[in-house]
Amino acid sequence: MSQLFNLDSSLFKVLTRTVDLAILNFLFLLFCIPIITIGSSLTALYYVLGKMVRDEDKNIGKSFVLAFKKNFIQSTIVWFIMLAAGILVLVNFLLLGTLNGLLKIFFISLVIIFGFMYLSILLFIFPYMARYKDTIKNSLLNSLLIGLSNFPYLLLLLILFLFPIIFVFSSTVGFLSGLYFITFGGFSLLAFLYSYIFRKAFSKYEV
């Protein structure tokens, strides 16, 4: 029994990580409240989680706040770019219903291609900025290239990203369950799983 509560025991490490993720989830949601800060909050989230998966995390709260401040301007600009691009893709998707024939097939193909490229950038851009110091242009381009050149990882990320969204909006029960899940650690838990994938993808380009 004494081994069960040992500081080096597996149970203690799991409990510690669970508490860390809950705290990180609270910070993420708190810093997302103004809406315009979602980008910098995501970057800070992935910065801390990147340290977690490398077992380098020491002070979660301090690391999160410092990363939030450091990346605020660039991450906010990127967030608005991605938001505008997402709205554009959505509007074009909704307009497909007004088209017919070959024109509709052509624009469906375009929306699928650009939608896929958009999701690739969206999934990789904030973890990329959390890990590397780069210009906005290079960050967007490299996120796309890394995503497309690591298709198995990208596909896995898309499944992990889209499945919870589909589940949440599938029913009232799904919505309430999803709301409870994201409130008490869901965002940080999913991002924690993503971070292991990002680590493998990014490590291929690091010496």
N, C-alpha and C positions, 0 to 999 in steps of 0.2 A: 504493500500500500504506500510505503514511503517513496518508492520509485515513481509512483503515479503522479505525485505532485512535485517531483524533482524539477528544477529549473531547466534542465537539459532534456527532459522527457518529451516525447512526441506530443502527448496531450497538452502539455503546457505551451509548446510552440504553436499548436493549432489554435488554442484559446487566445494566445497573444496576437496571432495574426488576424483572428476574427475581430478582436477589439480594435486593432489597427485599421482594418478595412472599414469598420463601422464609423470610426472617427474620421477617416478620410472621406467617406461617403457624405457625412454631415458637412464637412468643410466644402466639399465640391458643390453640394446643393445650396449651401449658404452663399457661396461666392457666385453662383449662377443666378441668384435672385434678380439682379438688375437686367437680365436677359442679354444685354450687350457684352457682358463679361463671360459669357459661356465659353468662348474660344480660349481665353486666358486661363479659365478655370480647368478646361480640359487639358491644356498643356501642363499646368501645374499638377493635375492628377496623374498624368502619364510620367511626369518627371519623378514624382515620389514612387510610383509603382515600378518604374525602371530601376530605381535603387533597391526596391524591395526584392525584385526577382534576382538581383545580384548580391543580395544580403548585405547591402551597404546602408540601409535606412537606420538612422539614429534618432532623429527628432522629426516626426511626421508633420506636426503643426508648423514648425519653423521652416522646414523644407518647402512645404506647400506654399506658404505665404511669400517666401523669397522667390520661388519660381513664378508665382503669380505676378509679382511686381516686375520681375526681370523681363518677362515675356509679354507684358500687358499690351503694349502698343502693336507689336507685330501680330500677336495672336488675335487681337480684336479686329485688325484690318483683314486678316485671313478669314475670320469668322463671318464678316460682312460679305466678303467675296463669295464664300461658300453658300451663304444664305441666299444671296442674289442669284447665284447659279442654280441652286436647288429650286428656287421659285420659278426660274425660267424653264427648267426641265419639266417641272410639274405642270406649268401652263401649257407647254407644247404637248404634253401627254393628254391633257384634258381636251385640247383642240383636235385631237385625232378623231374624235367622234363626229366632227363636222365634215370629214373628208371621205372620199369614196374611191374605189378602184385602185389603179396603179399608184396614184398620188398618195393614197393612204398607206399602201405597202412601203413606199419609199420613205415617208416620214416616220413610220413605225420603226423602220430599220435605223434611221438616224437617231430617234429618241432612245432606242435600246443601246446603241453604241455610245452616245454621249452620256446616257444615264449610267452605264457601266463604268465609263471613265470617271464620271463624277463621284460615284461610290468608292472607286479605288483611291482617289485623292482624299475624299472625306475620311476614310478609314486610316490612312497613313499620315496625313499632314500634321496633325497635332502631336502624335508620338514622335514624328520626325523632328519637329521644332523643339520638343522637350529634350531630344537627344543631341541635336546638332545646332550649331550657330551658322545660319545661312541667310541669304536674301529671300524675300517673299517669292520672287519669281523662281529662283532655284529650288526653294522648298516645295512649291506646287509641282514643278516639273519632275523633280526627283521622287516625290511621293507617288506620282503617276507611274514613272518608270519602274520604281521598286515594286509597286503593286502588280503591274503587268508582268514583270520578269519573275515574280514569285507567285504564279497562278495558283498552285495548291494552297499556299497560305492565304491568298486573297479569297479563294473559294470558301475556305474554312471560316475566315473572318466574316464573310457575307452571310453564311449560314447562322453563325452565332449572333450576328447583328440583326438579321431580318426575322429569325424565328421568334424572339421575344416580342417584337413589334406586332407580328401577325397574331401571336397568342393574346396579347393585351387587347387588341381591337377586334378579336373574334367574338367576344361576348361580354356581358356585364360582369360575370364572375372572373373572366380573364382580366378585365380592366381593373377591378378591385384588387385582385391578386397581384397584378403588376404594380399597382400603386403602393401596396404594402411592401412588396419586394424591393422596389427602388428606394423607398423611404428608409428602410432599415439595412442598407448595405448593398443593394442590388447593383447600382452603378459601379461602385468600386470593385465588387466581386467580378463582374463581367470584364471590366477594364483590366483587372489583375490577370485574368485568363488570356485576354488579348495580348498583354505585355510579354508573355512567354513566346507568343508567335512573333511579335515585333522583334524581340531579341534575336530570334533565329534568323529572321529576314534581314535585319540590319547588320548582323555579325558577318554576313557574306561580303560586305563592302568595307569592312574595317580590317586594318593590318594588325 
